[in-house]
Every structure is written in C-alpha cells, then in structure tokens.
C-alpha cells in the first residue's frame, strides 16, 4: 500500500483514469440494452467478468492465499454493497428521481473518499486532496445538473453513493494480501447470485430471458471491458495511490460517458458539459500533482562541529601588542 506522502506513480494514475473513463462508457452502451431486465443483465455482466478474471488468475498462477474469515466477510460485504447493492439502489432510484439528480449525488464519491479514505488508514485527510475532490465533485454536478426527484429518490441515490464508496473502501484492506486480480474476481462472482435473487424478487419470471444478438454484444463489452478490465485497473491503482487520491479519478466517469455519447452520435456537447469536464480535469490535476520537494530558501549548511581552537598563552602574548612603551 502507498505510504502517506509518497510520490504518485504515473502508471497508477493512468490506470485509474483509464478505469473510470471505461466505466463512463457504460452509460451509452447501457442505452442499447434498456429493454432488458436490468438486474438479470447485471448478473450476466458480472458472471462474464468473473469467468474472465478467474481464467486470467488460473493462467498466471500467483502464490496461493488462504482466505481468512475476515477476508470472506469483506468480500461478501463488497459484493453485497459495492456491486449488488449499488445496482439495486441505482435501479430503484431511477423510478423516483431523474438521472441528473442521481448523477449529482453519486458524483460526490471523490469528496467522500478524500475525507473517509485516510481515516480508515488512521491518518488525517490531506487538505489539498480534499479541496481537489470538492472541485471534482462540483464539476460532476455541473455536468450532470441538479435535476429533481422525490425524497425517496434522494435516499436511494445516497444508497448508491454509499455502495460506490464501499466498492473502494472495503477493497483497501484486501489488496495487500489478495492482490488486485483476486479482489476484482471474487466479489464479481459473489454478486451474481445476489443479483439473480433481487431480479426475481422485483421483476418475477420475466427477469430471465435470453438476450438478442445486439444485447449480447453489449453485455460482452460490459463484462469484458467495463467490468473485468476496468475493475482490475481500478483496484491496482487503488492499492498504489490510496483511496483518497485514487478517488479523484472517479470524477472522470461522466467525462467518459460524454465522450462516448458524442462518439456514437447519441448527443451533443453543451456548455455545462464543457464546464463540468474542465472542473473535473482541474481538480484531478491539482490533487495528483507532485508536491515540490522543498519550499522557500534552502537552509544554510551548518558548520561542522569540532573542537574549539585554542592558542597557547605564550602565542597570545607574542601576538598581542605591548601596552607599555619603551
């Protein structure tokens, strides 16, 4: 894990940025599967991602790690809150609030991680990182708009925010022992039965059906790229940067959604989109910039300590002028 004050690694920052930009592309891709049962579709997505990650894990054959009871509890909690719980709250929130309101609430993830992340590591939040996270959250809110919704919708959006925060914070204590690949694979596999049960409970038998050809292509992209690849990149960066600084890159999710929407010709860029993206970029740049190694004047080099030079009394008498005149 990263030590407080350690220099940021460019590769880890690039991985975190790529992960959140890839997650942002899911918004446009998910529009192509809007008619498919949501929770069952998420179960398919995580099942595919888990299969890919476990296959990579088996191919790489890292040293075996025996899961402790604490590891199992954290993995189950991560799957239940950060994956299944997040999706469940998000789906239910859309029935009581507009996408803009949900996006503005969930967009506060960088600020929450900047404040809470260091506390879980028993250190104080860095003012610079907190300030940068506030700018990122503001940029996300500007890009998404405040929107409107009922109190129930707001509570569900806050539940989605909590799930998104748990997705990172619950992984932090697991990463040193299990590594990014296992932490990405195990919760994805554990979330599948949870989502299937939730889908059947909410939608009944109609929650299960085979996807069409176009829907299958979308699920392959969501499972392989947005989940398997992005989750691995995120957890790898999280272990290197820490939750507070890695969380700044969560503000790039709406930027990735915006770029994908424009690339696919599904929408246009507006002034609020540009302003929000600029604020997000500024916050990420300030929060992840390397701090100068020193500030102000360089201290004067101290004179080497040594024995004080003393002269014999005779020498001092010879060099001192005589007070008497001949």
N, C-alpha and C positions, 0 to 999 in steps of 0.2 A: 504494500500500500504506500501511497505517496506520503512523505513526511510534510508537515506544515512548513510552508515557506520554500519548498523545493521548486526548482525551475521546471516550468512546464515543458513537456516533450511535444515537439511539433507533430510527431506521428500520432500521439494520443489525441491531440486536438483535432487533427484531420479526421481521425476515426470517429470521434464524437460528432463532428459536423456532418460527416457522410451519413452516419446512422440516423440523425434527426431529419436530414433532408430526404432520405429514403422513406422514413416514416411519414413525412409530409406528402409524398406521392400517393399514399394510400387513399387520401381523400378523393382524388379524381378517379382512381381505379375503382374505389368502392361504389362510385356512382353507377358503374356498369353492372353491379350486382344488387341494385337497390330492391329488386323484386324478390330476391332470395331471402329465406328466413335468416335473420341476422345472427342469432346466437349459434345456430347449427352451422352457419357459414364460418363463424369464428372458430368453432370446434374443428372444422375441416382444415382451416388455415393453420392452427396450432398443431394438429396431427401431422400435417405435411412437414412443418418446420421441425418438429421433434424428430421425425424419421430422418430428415437430412442431417440434423445436428448429431444424433446418436450414431449415424453411419460415419460421419467425419470423426467422431470420438473413437469409434472402434478402429477406424483406419489408422489414426495417429497413435493409438495405444499409449496414452500418457500413464504415468505411475498410478497404480490403484490407490484409491482413497476410500477408507471405510467411513460411511456416513454415521455420525453420532445422532443421538436423539435430538439434540439442539439443531443440527443440520436439517433433519427431517421436518421439524416444526417450522423452521424458517422457510424451507422450500414449499411446504404446503401453504403457509401463510402468504408467501409471494405469489403462488399460483391462484389462491383464492381471492386476494385483494388486487394485486398488480395486474393480473390478466383477466380472470373471470369476473371479479367484482367491478373492475374498471369498465369492461364492456357492458355489463348488466346495467350499471348506473348510467352509462352513456346512452344506451338504447332507450331506457326509460325516460331520461332527461329530454330527449328529442320529442317526446309526446307532450311535454309540459312547458318547454322553453324553445326559443329559436336557436339556430346554430350559432349566431353571433354571441349571444349571452353565454352559451356553453363554452365557446372558444375563448371568450374573455376570462372566464373563471379558471378553466384548465390552463390557460396561458400564464397563470401565476406560479406554475411549477418552479421556474428558476429562482424566484424570490423565496419560496418556501424551502427549497433545498439549500439555498445560501444561508438561511437562518438556522434550519434544523440540522442540516448535514454535519456542520462542525460540532454541534452539541453531542451528537452520537459518537464522535471521536474524542470527546472530552477536551475540546478546545473552543476558544471564543470565535464567533463569526468575524470574518475579516471585513472591516467597513468598506473597503474598496470593492470587494466581491459583492457585498450586499447592495451597494449603490449601483453597480453594473447590472445586477439581477433586476433591480427595480426598473432600470431603463429598458431592459429586455422585456419585462412583463408589460410595461407601458406600450412598447412597440407592438407587442402581440395584441393588446386590447385595441389599439388604434387600427390595426389591420383588420381585426375581426369585427370591431364595432361592439357597442354595449348590448344592443338588442333588447328584447323584452321576454318576460316569462312569468310564471306563477311562482309563489314561494316554494311549492313542491319541486318545481323545475330547478330553482336555485339550490335547494338541498341536494337534489340528485347530481347537479353539476359539481357541487362541493364534494360529494361522494366520489365522483370521477376524478377530481383533483387529488383526493386522498389516495385513491388507487394508483394514480400516476406517480405520486411521491413514494408510496410503498414499493413500487416497481424498482426504484433505485435504492432506497434506504435499507430494505430488507436484504438486498443483494450484497451490500458492503461487507458485512461480517462473513459472508460465504466465500467471497472471491479469493482471499489468501489461501484457503485450503483446497477449494474445488476448482478454481480457475474459471475463466470467462466461458469456456465451451460448455462445461457441465452446468453452470448457473443459467445459461441460456436454454439448454436442452431439457433439464429435469422439470422446471416449472411449466414449460410448454406442454410436456406430456401430461403432467398432473392437471392442467387446466382443461384438457379435453373432456373427461367425464363430467366435470363440474358444469361446463357449458352445455353439454348434452342434456343433463338433468334440468338446468334452468330453461333451456329452449323447449323441452317437452312440457314443463310446468306452465310456461307462459303462452305458448302457441299450440300445444297439443300435437296430435299426429301430423298436422300439416307442416310442422317444423322440420320434417325429414323428407327430402326428395333429392333426386339426382340432379346435379347442375347441368345446364346446357353447355354446348361447346364453348361459347363466349364466356360464360360464367366460370367454366373450368380453367380457361386461360387466366382469367383474373385471379382465381384462387391460387394457381401455381405461382403467379407473381407475388401475391401477398404472402404466401407461405415461404417461398424460397428466398425472396429478396427483402421484403419489408419485415419479415419475422426472423428467419434463420440468420441471414447476413447482418441485418441491422441490429438485432439483439446481441449478437456476438461482438460487433464493433462497439456497441454502447457499453457493454459490461467490461470489455477490455480497456476502454478509455476510462470508465468509472474507477477501476482499480488503480489506474495510473494518476489520474487527476484529482480524485476525491469528489464527493457528491456535490459540494458547493460550486466548484469551478466547472465540472462537467455539466452541471445543471444549466449553466448559461446557454449551452448549445441547444437545449430544449426549445428555446425561442425560434430556432430555425425551422420548426415543423410547419408553421403557416407559410414561411417563405418557400419551402419545398412544395407545399400544396399550390401556392400561387404560380410558381414556375411550371408545374405540371399542367395546371388548368390552362395556362396560356399556350403551352407547347401542343396540347391536344385540341386547341381551338374551342375550349368549352367556356371561355370567358375573357374579359379584358382587364387590364391593369388600371386601377383608379388612383386618384391622389392619396387616399387613405392607405392603399396597399403600399405605395411607394414610401410614404412617410413611416408607416409601421416597419417596413423592411429596413429602412435606414436607421431607425432607432434600435432595432434588434442588432443590426450589424455593429453599431457604435457601442452598445452595451457589451457584446461579446468581445470586441476588440479591446475595450478598456479592462474588462475583467480578466482577460487571458494574456495581456501584455506582460512581458518580462519586466520585473522591477529592477531599477538600477542598482548595481552592486553597492554603491555608496552615494552619499549626497553631501553637498557643501564642500568646504575646504578639506583637503587631506590633512590629517593630523601631522604635526611636526614630529620627525623622528626623535625619539628620546635619546639623550646622550648615554652612551654605555656607562653603566655603573662600575666604578672601580675604586681602588684605594686613593684617598686624597693625597695629592703630592705635598710633601713637607720638605723643607730645606733645613739643613743643619744650622744651628745657631751661629757657627763661625761664618758660614757663607752669607747669612743675612747681615752680619755685622760688616763684612767686607763690602757688600753692595750698597749698604745704607750710608749716605753721606754723614760725615762727622759734624756734630753740632758745635764743636769748638774750633776756633780759628787759631792758627799758629801765631 
